[in-house]
Amino acid sequence: MSREQDDLFGLRRKRERRKKLRTVVLSIVSVVLVALLIAGLLFVLGGSSANIRLAFFNFDSIQQTIIAKGLIVREEVQLSAPVTGSLFPLYHAGSKVSNGDQIATVFLPGQEDIAQEINNLKRQIYHRQTELARTDFTHPQIQKAKQLGEAEVLSAINSARLAAGEGAVISIERVRTDVEQTINYNSDQLRWLQFDDAELLKLQRQYKTLIDGLKNNQHGSVIKSTKPGWISYRNWLTSVRQTDLLSISKDQLLQNINSAEAVSAPFDFPETIERGDNALTLITGQEQYLAFFLPGLDNKDINDKQSYTISSLTTDVVLNDCQLLRQEEVTDGLLVVFKTRQGLDRLANLQLDSFRITLSEQSGLIMPVASLLDYVPGQGAARIMKVIGGKTQIVPVIIEATDGFYVLIRGRDGDPLAPKVADIYVRNPEQVEAGVVLD
């Protein structure tokens, strides 16, 4: 190699080193700038003094809720086993079926291995769908779930900001639950996606071939639906009817709730069964009734003119069409019965569940109770400390609702200092004087 080539090669190496050095320097500068930006934001939100903590007013909702165990009653019929053998449902619990559909089979002795083969195919199909869902981000249903997840998580983040401002563990736990419900809902959506994938289609064809064989009595005796409805794996009927709930006493309701706690639907199939035994339940009605005893409440806590939202804590299903059919004050609480046309599929296996009942909901400016001045629970007024023109100032407000942790507020009519979204308030006004100028 000539001297000129050595010089040229050395020059190129120097330029590359300078380029790398410049890249490293720019990266360090970027990190420093971002750190300064975050520090500045924390400084603004934390106040110009270690004793002042600030936050933005946020538009949100306050719900008055109560959690209670509810008895679920529907119109149902029982389906019996035609022969002795091993019961194997051909549909998922909650599936909608038509009159005459083959919904289960009872394997004859020696045919149980077919069930294991079917279960293995179901697991392979699910794992393949999960693998494809992780790689095919252009799938329309994945995009829909992604958009839904982003909206729900953003809502949870707003609630988290309020919870962090108050510092209450119970509030932060509620935010964690909201995020988990969002993830569970999206996972359930993604589970049933259809992909144009050769391996997946092959597994699905094998699965269909085995199921079709069962429906044609190749490996046992088929159980058919006698009416249109939803499949439940429960092998018993509720002892109380929907009409009974309109006159049932508190003691009778609690007795039925205690009885329902002692039984649960089978989930591990095939299951040994004798001829004539109850095999499955077919939900034939279009509505389900939910009956509750709500201790500590009375008639003024329930509005019979509104539609209620009731959420299952087991399945995360939300029933937002619940109509009040009955409310009756008893010695130490309220007995209520609702009806809903939603959730028949998701709640099919349940006769009893824990529910969250939303008694009321109001929207507006929300802030922690701990950030109020001169507030007495039950009174409709208080004071807050706002930051106006860089100075702390006391502003009277009206309390419209509270859940014990947060309050929904509004300014007095005609007050030019009335709070609005994105205004800044002091989170710890008891430790700050009015008129403090923030640097």
ZIMOGI-V692504 format. One record per backbone hydrogen bond with DSSP energy under -1.0 kcal/mol. CO is the residue of the C=O (numbers start at 1). NH is the residue of the N-H. E is the energy in kcal/mol with one decimal. If there is no record, write none. Layout:
BEGIN
co	nh	e
CO	NH	E
CO	NH	E
END
This chain:
BEGIN
co	nh	e
2	6	-2.2
3	7	-2.5
4	8	-2.3
5	9	-2.8
6	10	-2.5
7	11	-2.3
8	12	-2.2
9	13	-2.0
10	14	-2.2
11	15	-2.4
12	16	-2.5
13	17	-2.5
14	18	-2.6
15	19	-2.6
16	20	-2.7
17	21	-2.8
18	22	-2.8
19	23	-2.3
20	24	-2.6
21	25	-2.6
22	26	-2.6
23	27	-2.3
24	28	-2.5
25	29	-2.8
26	30	-2.6
27	31	-2.4
28	32	-2.5
29	33	-2.6
30	34	-2.6
31	35	-2.5
32	36	-2.6
33	37	-2.4
34	38	-2.7
35	39	-2.7
36	40	-2.6
37	41	-2.3
38	42	-2.9
39	43	-2.3
40	44	-2.3
41	45	-2.9
42	46	-2.4
43	47	-1.1
45	54	-3.1
49	52	-1.6
53	427	-3.4
55	425	-2.9
57	422	-1.9
58	366	-2.3
60	364	-2.6
62	362	-2.1
64	359	-3.0
64	360	-1.2
66	357	-3.1
68	355	-2.8
70	353	-1.6
71	291	-2.2
73	289	-3.0
75	284	-1.8
75	285	-1.7
77	282	-2.9
79	279	-3.3
79	280	-1.4
81	276	-2.9
85	273	-2.6
86	107	-2.8
87	271	-1.7
88	105	-2.2
92	95	-1.9
95	231	-2.3
97	229	-2.1
98	101	-1.8
101	225	-2.5
103	90	-2.9
104	223	-3.3
105	88	-2.6
106	221	-1.8
107	86	-1.6
108	111	-2.1
111	114	-1.5
112	116	-1.1
113	117	-2.1
114	118	-2.2
115	119	-2.6
116	120	-2.2
117	121	-1.9
118	122	-2.3
119	123	-2.0
120	124	-2.3
121	125	-2.6
122	126	-2.2
123	127	-2.6
124	128	-2.3
125	129	-2.4
126	130	-2.5
127	131	-2.3
128	132	-2.3
129	133	-2.5
130	134	-1.3
132	136	-3.0
135	137	-1.3
136	139	-1.1
139	143	-2.3
140	144	-2.3
141	145	-2.6
142	146	-2.6
143	147	-2.6
144	148	-2.6
145	149	-2.9
146	150	-2.5
147	151	-2.1
148	152	-2.6
149	153	-3.0
150	154	-2.2
151	155	-1.9
152	156	-2.2
153	157	-2.5
154	158	-2.1
155	159	-1.9
156	160	-2.5
157	161	-2.3
158	162	-1.5
159	163	-2.6
160	164	-3.0
161	165	-1.7
162	166	-1.7
163	167	-3.0
168	172	-1.9
169	173	-2.3
170	174	-1.5
171	175	-1.6
172	176	-2.1
173	177	-2.0
174	178	-1.9
175	179	-2.2
176	180	-2.2
177	181	-2.3
178	182	-1.9
179	183	-2.3
180	184	-2.6
181	185	-2.4
182	186	-2.3
183	187	-2.4
184	188	-2.1
185	189	-1.9
186	190	-2.5
187	191	-1.3
189	192	-1.1
190	193	-1.3
195	197	-1.6
197	201	-2.9
198	202	-2.1
199	203	-2.0
200	204	-2.4
201	205	-2.1
202	206	-2.1
203	207	-2.3
204	208	-2.4
205	209	-2.3
206	210	-1.9
207	211	-2.3
208	212	-2.9
209	213	-1.8
210	214	-1.9
211	215	-2.3
212	216	-1.1
213	218	-2.2
214	217	-1.7
219	108	-1.4
221	106	-2.7
223	103	-2.3
223	104	-1.4
225	100	-2.1
229	97	-3.1
230	283	-2.9
231	94	-3.3
232	281	-2.3
241	245	-1.0
243	246	-1.0
244	247	-1.8
244	248	-1.3
249	253	-2.3
250	254	-2.7
251	255	-2.0
252	256	-2.1
253	257	-2.3
254	258	-2.4
255	259	-2.0
256	260	-2.2
257	261	-1.4
260	263	-1.1
271	87	-3.4
273	85	-2.4
274	277	-2.2
277	81	-2.2
280	79	-2.8
281	232	-2.4
282	77	-2.1
283	230	-1.9
288	340	-2.0
289	73	-2.5
290	338	-2.8
291	71	-2.3
292	336	-2.2
294	297	-1.3
294	334	-1.8
298	301	-1.9
299	302	-1.5
303	306	-1.2
308	322	-1.7
309	358	-2.6
310	319	-2.9
311	356	-2.5
312	316	-1.2
317	312	-2.7
319	310	-2.9
322	308	-3.0
323	339	-2.0
326	337	-2.1
328	335	-2.8
332	296	-2.0
333	330	-2.5
334	294	-3.5
335	328	-2.2
336	292	-2.8
337	325	-3.3
337	326	-1.5
338	290	-2.6
339	323	-2.4
340	288	-2.5
343	347	-2.2
347	350	-2.0
351	72	-2.9
353	70	-3.0
354	313	-2.7
355	68	-2.1
356	311	-2.4
357	66	-1.8
360	64	-2.5
362	62	-2.9
364	60	-2.8
365	409	-2.3
367	407	-2.8
368	371	-1.5
369	372	-1.9
373	383	-2.4
376	379	-2.6
380	399	-1.8
382	397	-2.7
383	373	-3.2
384	395	-2.7
385	426	-3.0
386	393	-2.6
388	391	-1.1
390	438	-3.1
391	388	-3.1
392	435	-2.7
393	386	-2.7
395	384	-2.6
397	382	-1.9
398	410	-1.5
401	408	-3.1
405	369	-2.4
406	403	-1.6
407	367	-1.7
408	400	-3.3
408	401	-1.1
410	398	-3.2
412	415	-2.2
415	418	-1.6
420	423	-2.1
423	57	-2.7
424	387	-2.5
425	55	-1.9
428	431	-1.8
429	432	-1.3
433	436	-1.0
436	392	-2.2
END
